[in-house]
């Protein structure tokens, strides 16, 4: 990844996070955070990976983001000065959920090994 794309990704992450925080109305107790931004080399498209807490509200939060995408895009375009404005797209980052699943699996394996040692 080029230095330019990294800077663009950082800029997008910072500003879209701010826009979501200030302008998106979510249910009380639902939090959306941007975990990663991936912009195409030609700056036409940007995938914004989001983590949603609690995970049970993922569908609700993603639908809300999709419903408000044009307003978020408009506010972002006002802050981004370039000839091309990347088209924003939100994607759920399930890395945290997978890490939790793996940790639970490792704990289960550890307990089973401890039981076998006791026998």
C-alpha distances in whole Angstrom, upper triangle without the diagonal:
4,7,8,7,7,10,11,10,13,15,16,16,19,20,21,22,24,26,26,28,30,31,30,34,34,36,37,36,33,29,26,23,19,17,14,12,10,10,10,9,12,13,16,15,14,15,16,17,20,23,26,29,32,30,34,33,29,31,33,30,27,30,31,27,27,31,29,26,28,29,26,24,26,26,22,23,25,23,20,21,19,21,19,19,17,19,19,19,20,20,22,20,23,21,24,27,26,26,29,30,29,31,34,34,34,37,39,38,39,42,43,43,45,48,48,49,51,53
4,5,5,6,9,10,11,12,14,15,17,19,20,21,22,25,26,27,28,30,31,31,35,35,38,39,37,34,31,27,24,21,19,16,14,12,11,11,9,12,12,16,16,15,17,18,19,23,25,29,32,34,33,36,35,32,33,35,32,29,32,32,28,29,32,30,27,28,29,26,24,26,26,22,22,24,22,19,19,17,19,17,18,16,19,20,21,22,22,24,23,26,24,27,30,29,29,32,34,33,34,37,37,37,40,42,42,42,46,47,47,48,51,51,52,55,57
4,6,5,6,9,10,11,12,14,15,17,18,20,21,23,24,26,27,29,30,30,34,34,37,38,36,34,30,27,24,20,19,16,14,13,12,13,11,14,13,17,17,16,18,18,20,23,25,29,31,34,33,37,35,32,34,35,32,30,33,32,29,29,32,30,27,28,29,25,24,26,25,21,21,23,20,17,17,16,18,18,18,17,20,20,22,23,23,25,24,27,25,27,30,30,29,32,34,33,35,38,38,38,40,43,43,43,46,48,47,49,52,52,53,55,57
4,5,5,6,9,10,11,12,14,15,17,18,20,21,22,24,26,27,28,29,32,33,36,37,36,33,30,26,23,20,19,16,13,12,10,11,9,11,10,14,15,14,16,17,19,22,25,28,31,34,33,36,35,32,33,34,31,29,31,31,27,27,30,28,25,25,26,23,21,22,22,18,18,20,17,14,14,12,15,14,15,14,17,18,20,21,22,25,24,27,26,28,31,31,31,34,36,35,36,39,40,40,42,45,45,45,48,50,50,51,54,55,55,58,60
4,5,5,6,9,10,10,12,14,15,16,18,20,21,22,24,25,26,26,30,30,33,35,33,30,27,23,21,17,16,13,10,9,7,8,7,9,8,12,12,11,13,14,16,19,22,25,28,31,30,33,31,28,30,31,27,25,28,28,24,24,27,25,22,23,24,21,19,21,20,17,17,19,17,14,14,13,15,13,13,12,15,15,17,18,19,21,20,23,23,25,28,28,28,31,32,32,33,36,37,37,39,42,42,43,45,47,47,49,51,52,53,55,57
4,5,5,6,9,10,10,12,14,15,16,18,20,21,22,24,25,26,29,29,32,33,31,29,25,22,19,15,14,11,9,9,9,11,10,13,12,15,14,12,13,13,15,18,20,24,26,29,28,32,30,27,29,30,27,25,28,27,24,25,28,26,23,24,24,21,20,22,21,17,18,20,17,15,16,15,18,16,16,14,17,16,17,18,19,20,19,22,21,23,26,26,25,28,30,30,31,34,35,35,37,39,39,40,43,44,44,46,49,50,50,52,55
4,5,5,6,9,10,11,12,14,15,17,18,20,21,23,24,25,28,29,32,33,31,29,25,22,19,16,15,13,11,11,10,13,12,14,12,15,15,13,15,15,17,19,21,24,27,30,30,33,31,28,30,31,27,26,28,27,24,25,28,25,22,23,23,20,19,20,19,15,16,18,14,12,13,13,16,15,15,14,17,16,18,19,20,22,21,24,23,25,28,28,28,31,33,33,33,36,37,37,39,42,42,43,45,47,47,49,51,52,53,55,57
4,5,5,6,9,10,11,12,14,15,16,18,20,21,22,22,26,27,30,31,30,27,24,21,18,15,15,12,9,9,8,10,10,11,9,12,12,10,12,12,15,17,20,23,26,29,28,31,29,27,28,28,25,23,26,25,21,22,24,22,19,20,20,17,15,17,16,12,13,15,12,9,11,10,13,12,11,10,13,13,15,16,18,20,20,23,23,25,27,28,28,31,33,33,34,37,38,38,40,42,43,43,46,48,48,50,52,53,54,56,58
4,5,5,6,9,10,10,12,14,15,16,18,20,20,21,24,25,28,29,27,24,21,18,15,11,11,8,5,6,6,10,11,13,10,13,11,8,10,9,11,14,17,20,23,26,25,28,26,23,25,26,22,20,23,23,19,20,23,21,18,19,20,16,15,17,16,13,14,16,14,12,14,14,16,14,13,10,13,11,13,14,15,17,16,20,19,21,24,24,24,27,29,29,30,33,34,34,36,38,39,40,42,44,44,46,48,49,50,52,54
4,5,5,6,9,10,11,12,14,15,16,18,20,20,24,24,27,28,26,24,20,17,14,11,11,9,8,10,10,14,14,16,13,16,15,12,13,11,13,14,17,20,22,25,25,28,26,24,26,26,23,22,24,23,20,21,24,22,19,21,20,17,16,18,17,13,15,17,13,12,14,15,18,17,15,13,16,14,16,16,17,18,17,21,20,21,24,25,24,27,29,29,30,33,34,34,36,38,39,39,42,44,44,45,48,49,50,52,54
4,5,5,6,8,10,11,12,14,15,17,18,19,23,24,27,28,27,24,21,18,15,12,13,12,10,12,11,14,15,16,13,15,14,12,13,12,14,16,18,21,23,26,26,29,27,25,26,26,23,22,24,23,19,21,23,20,18,19,18,14,14,15,14,10,12,13,10,8,11,12,16,15,13,12,14,13,15,16,18,20,19,23,22,23,26,27,27,29,32,32,33,35,37,37,39,41,42,43,45,47,48,49,51,53,53,55,57
4,5,5,6,8,10,10,12,14,15,16,16,20,21,24,25,25,22,19,15,13,10,12,10,7,10,9,13,14,15,11,13,12,9,10,9,12,13,16,18,21,24,24,27,24,22,23,23,19,18,20,19,16,17,19,17,14,15,15,11,11,13,12,8,10,12,10,8,12,13,15,13,11,9,11,9,12,12,15,17,17,20,20,22,24,26,26,28,30,31,32,34,35,36,38,40,41,42,44,46,47,48,50,51,52,54,56
4,6,5,6,9,10,10,12,14,15,15,19,19,22,23,22,19,16,12,10,7,8,7,6,10,11,14,16,18,14,16,14,10,10,8,10,10,13,15,18,21,21,24,22,19,21,21,18,17,20,18,15,17,19,17,15,17,16,12,13,15,13,10,13,15,12,12,15,16,19,17,14,13,14,11,12,12,13,15,14,18,18,18,21,23,23,24,27,28,28,31,32,33,34,37,38,38,40,42,43,44,47,48,49,51,53
4,6,5,6,9,10,11,12,14,15,18,19,22,23,22,20,16,13,11,9,11,11,10,13,14,18,19,20,17,18,17,14,14,11,13,13,15,17,19,22,23,26,23,21,23,23,19,19,22,20,17,19,21,18,16,18,17,13,14,16,13,10,13,14,11,11,15,17,20,18,16,15,16,14,15,15,17,18,17,21,20,20,23,25,25,26,29,30,30,33,35,35,36,39,40,40,42,44,45,46,48,50,51,52,55
4,5,5,6,9,10,11,12,13,17,18,22,22,22,20,17,14,12,11,13,13,12,14,14,18,19,20,16,17,16,13,14,12,14,14,16,18,20,23,24,26,23,22,23,22,19,18,20,18,15,17,19,15,14,15,13,10,11,12,9,7,10,11,8,9,12,15,18,17,14,13,14,12,14,14,17,18,19,22,23,23,25,27,27,29,31,32,33,35,37,38,39,41,43,43,45,47,48,49,51,53,54,55,58
4,5,5,6,8,10,10,11,14,15,19,20,20,17,14,11,10,8,12,11,10,13,13,17,19,19,16,16,14,11,12,9,11,11,14,15,18,20,21,23,20,18,20,19,15,15,17,15,11,14,15,12,11,12,11,7,9,11,9,7,10,11,10,11,14,16,19,17,13,12,12,9,11,11,14,15,16,19,20,21,23,25,25,27,29,30,31,33,35,36,37,39,41,41,43,45,46,47,49,51,52,54,56
4,5,5,6,9,10,10,13,14,17,18,17,15,11,9,7,7,10,11,11,14,16,19,22,22,19,19,17,14,13,10,11,10,12,13,15,18,19,21,18,17,19,18,14,14,17,15,12,15,17,14,13,15,14,10,12,14,12,10,14,15,13,14,18,19,22,20,17,16,16,12,13,12,14,15,15,18,19,18,21,23,23,24,27,28,29,30,33,33,34,37,38,39,40,43,44,45,47,49,49,51,53
4,5,5,6,8,10,13,14,18,18,18,16,13,11,10,10,14,15,14,18,18,22,24,24,21,21,20,17,17,13,15,13,15,16,17,20,21,24,21,20,21,20,16,17,19,16,14,17,18,14,14,16,13,10,13,14,10,10,13,13,11,13,17,19,22,21,18,17,17,15,16,15,18,18,19,22,22,22,24,27,27,27,30,32,32,33,36,37,37,40,42,42,43,46,47,47,50,52,52,54,56
4,5,5,6,7,11,13,17,18,18,16,14,12,11,11,15,16,15,18,18,21,24,24,20,20,18,16,16,13,15,14,16,16,18,20,21,23,20,19,20,18,15,15,17,14,11,14,14,11,11,12,9,7,9,10,7,8,11,11,10,13,16,19,21,20,16,16,15,13,14,14,17,18,19,22,23,23,25,28,28,29,31,33,33,35,37,38,39,41,43,44,45,47,49,49,51,53,54,55,58
4,6,5,5,8,10,13,14,15,12,10,8,9,10,13,15,14,18,18,22,25,25,21,21,19,16,15,12,13,11,13,12,14,17,18,19,16,15,16,15,11,12,14,11,9,12,13,10,10,12,10,7,11,12,10,10,14,15,14,16,19,21,24,22,18,17,16,13,13,12,14,15,16,19,21,20,22,25,25,26,28,30,30,32,34,35,36,38,40,41,42,44,46,46,48,50,51,52,55
4,6,6,9,10,13,13,13,11,9,8,9,11,14,16,17,20,21,25,27,28,24,24,22,19,18,15,15,13,14,13,14,16,18,20,17,17,18,16,13,15,16,13,12,15,16,13,14,16,13,11,14,15,13,13,17,17,16,18,21,24,26,25,21,20,20,16,17,15,17,17,18,21,22,21,22,25,26,26,28,30,30,32,34,35,36,38,40,40,41,44,45,46,48,50,51,52,54
4,6,8,11,14,14,15,14,12,12,13,14,18,19,19,22,23,26,29,29,25,25,23,21,20,17,18,16,17,17,18,20,21,23,19,19,21,18,15,17,18,14,13,16,16,13,14,15,12,11,14,14,11,12,16,15,15,17,21,23,26,25,21,21,20,18,19,17,20,20,21,24,25,24,26,29,29,29,32,34,34,35,38,39,39,41,44,44,45,48,49,49,51,54,54,55,58
4,6,10,13,14,16,14,13,12,14,15,19,20,20,22,23,26,28,28,24,24,22,20,20,17,18,16,18,17,18,20,21,22,19,18,19,16,14,15,15,12,11,14,13,9,11,12,9,8,12,12,10,12,15,14,15,17,21,23,25,24,20,20,19,16,17,16,19,19,21,24,26,25,26,30,30,30,33,35,35,36,39,40,40,42,45,45,46,48,50,51,52,55,56,57,59
4,6,10,12,13,11,11,10,12,14,17,19,19,22,22,25,28,28,25,24,22,19,18,15,16,14,15,14,15,17,18,19,15,15,15,13,10,12,12,8,8,11,10,8,10,12,10,9,12,13,12,13,17,17,17,19,23,25,27,25,21,20,18,15,15,14,16,17,19,21,23,23,24,27,28,27,30,32,32,33,36,37,38,39,42,43,43,45,47,48,49,52,53,54,56
4,7,9,11,10,10,11,14,16,20,22,22,25,26,29,32,32,28,27,25,23,21,18,19,16,16,14,15,16,17,17,14,15,15,12,10,12,12,8,10,13,11,10,13,15,12,12,16,17,15,17,20,20,21,23,27,29,30,28,25,24,22,19,18,16,19,18,20,22,25,23,24,27,28,28,30,33,33,33,36,38,37,39,42,42,43,45,47,48,49,51,53,53,55
4,6,8,6,8,9,12,15,18,21,21,24,26,29,32,33,29,28,25,23,21,18,18,14,14,11,11,12,14,14,10,11,12,9,7,10,11,8,9,13,12,11,14,17,15,14,18,19,18,19,22,23,23,25,29,30,32,30,26,25,23,19,18,16,17,16,18,20,22,21,21,24,25,24,26,29,29,30,32,34,34,35,38,39,39,42,44,44,45,48,49,50,52
4,6,6,9,11,15,18,20,23,24,27,29,32,36,36,33,32,29,26,24,21,20,16,15,12,11,11,13,12,9,12,12,9,9,12,12,10,13,15,15,15,17,20,18,18,21,23,22,23,26,27,27,29,32,34,36,34,30,28,26,23,21,18,19,18,20,21,23,21,21,25,26,24,26,29,29,29,32,34,33,34,37,38,38,40,43,43,44,46,48,48,50
4,6,8,12,15,18,21,24,26,29,31,34,37,38,34,34,31,28,26,23,21,18,16,13,11,11,14,13,11,14,15,12,11,15,16,14,15,19,18,18,20,23,21,20,24,25,23,24,28,28,28,30,34,36,38,36,32,30,29,25,24,21,22,20,21,22,24,21,21,25,25,24,26,29,28,28,31,33,32,34,37,37,37,40,42,42,43,46,47,47,49
4,6,10,13,17,19,22,24,27,30,33,36,37,34,34,30,27,25,21,20,16,14,11,8,8,11,11,10,12,15,12,11,15,16,15,16,19,19,19,21,24,22,21,24,26,24,25,29,29,28,30,34,36,38,36,32,30,29,25,23,20,20,18,19,19,21,18,18,22,22,20,23,26,25,25,28,30,29,30,33,34,34,36,38,38,39,42,43,44,46
4,7,10,14,16,19,21,24,26,30,33,34,30,30,27,24,21,18,16,13,11,7,6,6,9,10,7,9,11,9,8,11,13,11,12,16,16,16,18,21,20,18,21,24,22,22,26,27,26,28,31,33,35,33,29,27,25,21,20,16,17,14,15,16,18,16,16,20,20,19,21,24,24,24,27,29,28,30,32,33,33,36,38,38,39,42,43,44,46
4,7,10,12,16,18,21,23,27,30,31,28,28,24,21,19,15,14,10,8,6,5,7,10,11,9,10,13,11,8,11,14,12,12,15,17,16,17,20,19,17,20,22,20,20,24,25,23,25,29,30,33,30,26,24,23,19,18,15,15,13,13,14,16,14,15,18,19,18,20,23,23,23,26,28,28,29,32,32,33,36,37,38,39,42,43,44,46
4,7,9,12,14,17,20,23,26,27,24,24,21,17,15,11,10,6,6,5,7,9,10,12,10,9,12,11,8,9,12,11,10,13,15,14,14,18,17,14,17,19,18,17,21,22,21,22,26,27,29,27,23,21,19,16,14,11,12,10,11,13,14,13,14,17,18,18,20,23,23,24,26,28,28,30,32,33,34,36,38,39,40,42,44,45,47
4,6,9,11,15,17,21,24,25,22,23,19,16,14,10,9,5,5,7,9,11,12,15,13,12,15,14,11,12,15,14,12,15,17,16,15,19,18,15,17,20,18,16,20,21,20,20,24,25,28,25,22,20,19,15,14,11,11,10,10,12,13,12,14,17,17,17,20,22,22,24,26,27,28,30,32,32,34,36,37,38,40,42,43,44,46
4,6,8,11,14,17,20,22,19,19,16,13,10,7,6,4,6,9,12,14,14,17,16,13,16,16,13,12,16,15,12,15,17,16,15,18,17,14,15,18,17,15,18,20,18,18,21,22,25,22,19,16,16,13,12,9,10,9,9,12,12,12,15,17,17,18,21,22,23,25,27,27,29,31,32,33,35,37,38,39,41,43,44,45,47
4,7,10,14,17,20,22,19,20,17,13,11,8,6,6,6,10,12,15,15,18,17,14,17,18,15,14,18,18,15,17,20,19,18,21,21,17,18,21,20,18,21,23,20,20,23,24,26,24,21,18,18,15,14,11,10,9,7,10,9,10,13,14,14,16,19,19,20,22,24,25,26,28,29,30,32,34,35,36,38,40,41,43,45
4,7,10,13,16,18,16,17,14,10,8,6,5,7,9,13,16,18,17,21,20,17,19,20,17,16,19,19,16,17,21,19,17,20,21,17,17,21,20,17,19,21,19,18,21,21,23,21,18,15,16,13,12,10,10,10,8,12,11,12,15,16,16,19,21,21,22,25,26,26,28,30,31,32,34,36,37,38,41,42,43,45,47
4,7,10,13,15,12,13,10,7,6,5,6,9,12,15,18,21,20,23,21,18,20,21,18,16,19,19,15,16,20,18,16,18,19,15,15,18,17,14,16,19,17,15,18,18,20,17,15,12,12,10,10,9,10,12,11,14,14,16,19,19,20,22,24,24,26,28,29,30,32,34,35,36,38,40,40,42,44,45,46,48,50
4,7,10,12,10,11,8,6,5,7,8,12,15,18,21,24,22,25,24,20,22,23,20,18,20,21,17,18,21,20,17,19,20,17,16,19,19,16,17,20,18,16,18,17,19,16,14,11,11,10,10,11,11,13,12,16,15,18,20,20,21,24,25,25,27,30,30,31,33,35,36,37,39,41,41,43,45,46,47,49,51
4,7,8,6,8,6,4,6,9,11,14,18,21,24,27,25,28,26,23,24,25,22,19,22,22,18,18,21,20,17,18,19,16,14,17,18,14,15,18,16,14,15,14,15,12,11,8,9,9,10,12,13,16,16,19,19,22,24,24,25,28,29,29,31,33,34,35,37,39,39,41,43,44,45,47,49,50,51,53,55
4,5,5,6,6,6,9,12,14,18,21,24,28,30,28,31,29,25,26,27,25,22,24,24,21,20,23,22,19,20,22,19,16,19,20,17,16,20,19,16,17,14,15,12,11,8,10,11,12,14,15,18,18,21,21,24,26,26,27,30,31,31,33,36,36,37,39,41,41,43,45,46,47,49,51,51,53,55,57
4,5,8,9,10,12,15,17,21,24,27,31,33,32,34,33,29,30,31,28,26,28,28,24,24,27,25,22,22,24,22,19,21,22,19,18,21,20,16,16,14,14,11,12,10,13,14,16,18,19,22,21,25,24,27,29,29,30,33,34,34,36,38,38,39,42,43,43,45,48,48,49,51,53,54,55,57,59
4,5,8,10,13,16,19,22,26,29,32,35,33,35,34,30,30,32,29,26,27,28,24,23,26,25,21,21,23,21,18,20,21,18,16,19,19,15,15,12,11,8,10,9,11,14,15,18,20,23,23,27,27,30,32,31,33,36,36,37,39,41,41,42,45,46,46,48,51,52,52,54,56,57,58,60,62
4,6,7,11,13,17,20,23,26,29,32,31,33,31,27,28,29,26,23,25,25,21,20,23,21,18,18,19,17,14,16,17,14,13,16,15,12,12,9,10,7,7,5,8,10,13,16,17,21,21,25,25,28,30,30,31,34,35,35,37,39,40,41,43,45,45,47,49,50,51,53,55,56,57,59,61
4,7,10,13,17,19,23,25,29,31,30,32,30,26,26,27,25,22,23,23,20,18,21,19,16,16,18,16,13,15,17,14,12,16,16,13,14,11,10,7,7,4,6,9,11,15,16,20,21,25,26,28,30,30,32,34,35,36,38,40,40,41,44,45,46,47,50,51,52,54,56,56,58,60,62
4,7,10,13,16,20,22,26,28,26,28,26,23,23,24,21,18,20,20,17,15,18,17,14,14,17,15,12,15,16,13,13,17,16,14,15,14,13,10,8,5,5,6,8,11,13,16,17,21,22,24,26,26,28,30,31,32,34,36,37,38,40,42,42,44,46,47,48,50,52,53,54,56,58
4,6,10,13,16,19,22,25,23,25,23,20,21,22,19,16,18,18,15,14,17,16,13,14,16,13,11,14,15,12,13,16,15,13,15,14,15,12,10,6,6,5,6,8,10,14,14,18,19,21,23,23,25,27,28,29,31,33,34,35,37,39,40,41,43,44,45,47,49,50,51,54,55
4,6,10,13,16,19,22,20,22,20,17,17,19,16,13,16,16,13,13,16,16,12,15,17,14,13,16,17,14,15,19,18,16,19,18,19,16,13,9,8,6,5,6,7,10,11,14,15,18,19,20,21,24,25,26,28,29,30,32,34,35,36,38,40,41,42,44,46,47,48,50,52
4,6,10,13,16,19,17,20,18,15,16,17,14,12,14,15,11,12,15,14,12,14,15,12,12,16,15,13,15,18,17,16,19,19,20,17,14,11,10,7,6,5,6,8,9,13,14,16,17,19,20,22,23,24,26,28,29,30,32,34,35,36,38,40,41,42,44,45,47,49,50
4,7,10,14,16,14,17,16,12,14,16,13,11,14,15,12,13,16,16,14,17,18,15,15,19,19,16,19,21,20,19,22,22,24,21,18,15,14,11,9,6,5,6,5,9,10,12,14,15,16,18,19,21,22,24,25,26,28,30,31,32,34,36,37,39,40,42,43,45,47
4,6,10,12,11,14,13,10,12,13,10,9,13,13,10,12,15,15,14,17,17,14,16,19,18,17,20,22,21,20,24,24,26,23,20,17,16,12,10,7,6,5,5,9,10,11,12,14,15,17,18,20,21,23,24,26,27,29,30,32,33,35,36,38,39,41,42,44,46
4,7,9,8,12,11,8,12,13,10,10,14,14,12,15,17,17,17,20,20,17,19,22,21,20,23,25,24,24,27,28,30,27,24,21,20,16,14,10,9,6,5,7,8,8,9,12,13,13,16,17,18,19,22,23,24,26,28,29,30,32,33,34,36,38,39,41,43
4,6,6,9,7,6,9,10,7,9,12,12,11,14,16,16,16,20,20,17,20,23,22,21,24,26,25,25,29,30,32,29,26,23,21,18,15,12,11,8,8,9,11,10,10,13,14,14,16,19,19,20,22,24,24,26,28,29,30,32,34,35,36,38,40,41,43
3,5,8,7,7,11,11,9,11,14,14,14,17,19,19,20,23,23,20,23,26,24,24,27,29,27,28,32,33,35,33,29,27,25,21,19,15,14,11,11,11,13,10,10,14,14,13,16,18,18,18,21,23,23,24,27,28,28,31,33,33,34,37,38,39,41
4,5,6,7,11,11,10,12,15,15,16,18,20,20,21,25,24,22,25,28,27,26,30,31,30,31,35,36,38,35,32,29,27,23,21,17,16,13,13,12,14,11,11,14,15,13,15,18,18,18,21,23,22,23,26,27,27,30,32,32,33,36,37,38,40
4,5,5,9,10,10,11,14,15,15,17,19,20,21,24,24,22,25,28,27,26,30,31,30,31,35,35,37,34,31,28,26,22,19,16,14,10,11,9,12,10,8,12,13,12,13,16,17,16,19,21,21,22,25,26,26,28,31,31,32,34,36,37,39
4,6,8,9,10,11,13,14,16,17,19,20,21,25,25,24,26,29,28,28,31,33,33,33,37,38,39,36,33,30,27,24,21,17,16,13,14,12,15,13,11,14,16,14,15,19,19,18,20,23,23,23,26,28,28,29,32,33,33,36,38,38,40
4,6,5,6,9,10,11,12,14,15,17,18,22,21,20,23,25,25,25,28,30,29,30,34,35,36,33,30,27,25,21,19,15,14,12,13,13,16,14,13,17,18,17,18,21,22,21,24,26,26,27,30,31,31,33,35,36,37,39,41,42,43
4,6,5,6,8,10,10,12,14,15,16,20,20,18,21,24,23,23,26,28,28,28,32,32,34,31,27,24,22,18,15,12,11,8,10,10,13,13,11,15,17,16,17,20,21,21,23,25,26,27,29,31,31,33,35,36,37,39,41,42,43
4,6,5,6,9,10,10,12,14,15,19,19,18,20,23,24,23,26,28,28,29,32,33,34,30,27,24,21,18,15,12,11,9,12,13,16,16,14,17,20,19,19,23,24,24,25,28,29,29,31,33,34,35,38,39,39,41,43,44,46
4,6,5,6,9,10,10,12,14,17,18,17,19,22,22,22,25,27,27,28,32,33,34,31,27,25,22,19,16,13,13,12,15,15,19,18,17,20,22,21,22,25,26,26,28,31,31,31,34,36,36,37,40,41,42,44,46,47,48
4,5,5,6,9,10,11,12,16,15,14,17,19,19,19,22,24,24,25,28,29,31,28,24,22,19,16,14,11,11,10,13,14,17,16,16,19,21,20,22,25,25,26,28,30,30,31,34,35,36,38,40,41,42,44,46,47,48
4,5,5,6,9,10,10,14,15,13,15,18,18,18,21,23,23,23,27,28,29,25,22,19,17,13,11,8,8,8,11,13,16,16,16,18,21,21,22,24,26,26,28,30,31,32,34,36,37,38,40,41,42,44,46,47,49
4,5,5,6,9,10,13,14,14,15,18,19,19,21,24,24,25,28,29,29,26,23,21,17,15,12,10,11,11,15,16,20,20,19,22,24,24,25,28,29,29,31,33,34,35,37,39,39,41,43,44,45,47,49,50,52
4,5,5,6,8,11,11,11,14,16,16,17,20,21,22,23,26,27,29,26,22,20,17,14,13,11,13,13,16,18,21,21,21,23,25,25,26,29,30,30,32,35,35,36,39,40,41,42,45,46,47,49,51,52,53
4,5,5,6,9,10,8,11,13,14,14,16,18,19,20,23,24,25,22,19,17,14,11,9,7,10,11,14,16,19,19,20,22,24,25,26,28,30,30,32,34,35,36,38,40,41,42,44,46,47,49,50,51,53
4,5,5,8,10,10,11,13,15,15,17,19,20,20,24,24,25,21,18,16,13,10,8,7,10,12,15,18,21,21,22,24,26,26,27,30,31,32,33,36,37,38,40,41,43,44,46,47,48,50,52,53,55
4,6,8,9,10,11,13,15,16,17,19,21,21,25,25,26,23,19,18,15,13,12,11,14,15,19,21,24,24,24,27,29,29,30,33,34,35,36,39,40,40,43,44,45,46,49,50,51,53,55,56,57
4,6,5,6,9,10,11,12,14,16,17,18,22,23,24,21,17,16,14,11,11,11,14,16,19,21,24,25,25,28,29,30,31,34,35,35,37,39,40,41,43,45,46,48,50,51,52,54,55,57,58
4,6,5,6,8,10,10,12,14,15,16,19,20,20,18,14,13,10,8,8,9,12,15,17,20,23,24,25,27,29,29,31,33,34,35,37,39,40,41,43,45,46,47,49,50,52,53,55,57,58
4,5,5,6,9,10,10,12,15,15,18,18,19,16,13,13,10,9,10,12,16,18,21,24,27,28,28,31,32,33,34,37,38,39,41,43,44,45,47,48,50,51,53,54,56,57,59,60,62
4,5,5,6,9,10,11,13,14,17,19,20,18,14,14,12,11,13,14,17,19,22,25,27,28,29,31,33,33,35,37,38,39,41,43,44,45,47,49,50,52,53,55,56,58,59,61,63
4,5,5,6,9,10,11,12,16,17,18,16,13,12,11,9,10,11,15,17,19,22,24,25,26,28,30,31,32,34,35,37,39,40,41,43,45,46,47,49,51,52,53,55,56,58,60
4,6,5,6,9,10,10,13,14,15,13,9,9,7,7,9,11,15,18,20,23,25,26,28,30,31,32,34,36,37,38,40,41,43,44,46,47,49,50,52,53,55,57,58,59,61
4,5,5,6,9,10,13,14,15,13,10,11,10,10,13,15,19,21,24,27,29,30,31,33,34,36,37,39,40,42,43,45,46,48,49,51,52,54,55,57,58,60,61,63,65
4,6,5,7,9,12,14,16,15,12,13,12,12,14,16,19,21,23,27,28,29,30,33,34,35,37,38,39,41,43,44,45,47,49,50,51,53,54,55,57,59,60,62,64
4,5,5,6,10,12,14,12,9,10,10,9,12,14,17,20,21,25,26,27,29,31,31,33,35,36,37,39,41,42,43,45,47,48,49,51,52,54,56,57,58,60,62
4,5,5,7,9,11,9,6,9,10,10,14,16,19,22,24,27,29,30,32,33,34,36,38,39,40,42,44,45,46,48,50,51,52,54,55,57,59,60,61,63,65
4,6,8,10,12,12,10,12,13,14,17,19,23,25,26,30,31,32,34,36,37,38,40,42,42,44,46,47,48,50,52,53,54,56,58,59,61,62,63,65,67
4,6,10,13,13,10,12,14,14,17,19,22,24,25,29,29,30,33,34,35,36,39,40,40,42,44,45,46,49,50,51,52,55,55,56,59,60,61,63,65
4,6,9,9,7,9,12,12,16,18,21,24,24,28,29,30,32,34,34,36,38,39,40,42,44,44,46,48,49,50,52,54,55,56,58,60,61,62,65
4,7,8,8,11,14,15,19,21,24,27,28,31,32,33,36,37,37,39,41,42,43,45,47,47,49,51,52,53,55,57,58,59,61,63,64,66,68
4,5,7,9,13,15,18,21,24,27,28,31,32,33,36,37,37,40,41,42,43,46,47,47,49,52,52,53,56,57,58,59,62,63,64,66,68
4,7,10,13,16,19,22,25,28,29,33,34,35,38,38,39,42,43,44,45,48,49,49,52,53,54,55,58,59,60,61,64,65,66,68,70
4,6,9,12,16,19,21,25,26,30,30,32,35,35,36,39,40,41,42,45,45,46,49,50,51,52,55,56,57,59,61,62,63,65,67
4,6,9,13,16,19,22,23,27,28,30,32,33,34,36,37,38,40,42,43,44,46,48,49,50,52,54,55,56,58,59,61,63,64
4,6,9,13,15,19,20,23,24,27,28,29,30,33,34,35,37,39,40,41,43,44,45,47,49,50,51,53,55,56,57,59,61
4,7,10,13,17,18,22,24,26,27,28,30,32,33,34,36,38,38,40,42,43,44,46,48,49,50,52,54,55,56,58,60
4,7,10,13,15,19,20,22,24,25,27,28,29,31,33,34,35,37,39,40,41,43,45,46,47,49,51,52,53,55,57
4,7,10,13,16,18,20,21,22,24,26,27,28,30,31,32,34,36,37,38,40,42,43,44,46,48,49,51,52,54
4,7,9,13,15,16,17,19,21,22,23,25,27,28,29,31,33,34,35,37,39,40,41,43,45,46,48,49,51
4,6,9,12,14,14,15,18,19,20,22,24,25,26,28,29,31,32,34,35,36,38,40,41,42,44,46,47
4,6,9,10,11,12,15,16,17,18,20,21,23,25,26,27,29,30,32,33,35,36,38,39,41,43,44
4,6,7,9,10,11,13,14,16,17,19,20,22,23,25,26,28,29,31,32,34,35,37,38,40,42
4,6,5,6,9,10,11,12,14,16,17,18,20,21,23,24,26,27,29,31,32,33,35,37,38
4,5,5,6,9,10,10,12,14,15,16,18,20,21,22,24,26,27,29,30,32,33,35,37
4,5,5,6,9,10,11,12,14,15,17,18,20,21,23,25,26,27,29,30,32,33,35
4,5,5,6,9,10,11,12,14,15,17,19,20,21,23,25,26,27,29,31,32,34
4,5,5,6,9,10,10,12,14,15,16,18,20,21,23,24,26,27,29,30,32
4,5,5,6,9,10,10,12,14,15,16,18,20,21,22,24,26,27,29,31
4,5,5,6,9,10,11,12,14,15,17,18,20,21,23,25,26,27,29
4,5,5,6,9,10,11,12,14,15,17,19,20,21,23,25,26,28
4,5,5,6,9,10,10,12,14,15,16,18,20,21,23,25,26
4,5,5,6,9,10,10,12,14,15,16,18,20,21,23,25
4,5,5,6,9,10,11,12,14,15,17,19,20,21,23
4,5,5,6,9,10,11,12,14,15,17,19,20,22
4,5,5,6,9,10,11,12,14,15,17,19,20
4,5,5,6,9,10,11,12,14,15,17,19
4,5,5,6,9,10,11,12,14,16,17
4,5,5,6,9,10,11,12,14,16
4,5,5,6,9,10,11,13,15
4,5,5,6,9,10,11,13
4,5,5,6,9,10,11
4,5,5,6,9,10
4,5,5,6,9
4,5,5,7
4,5,5
4,5
4
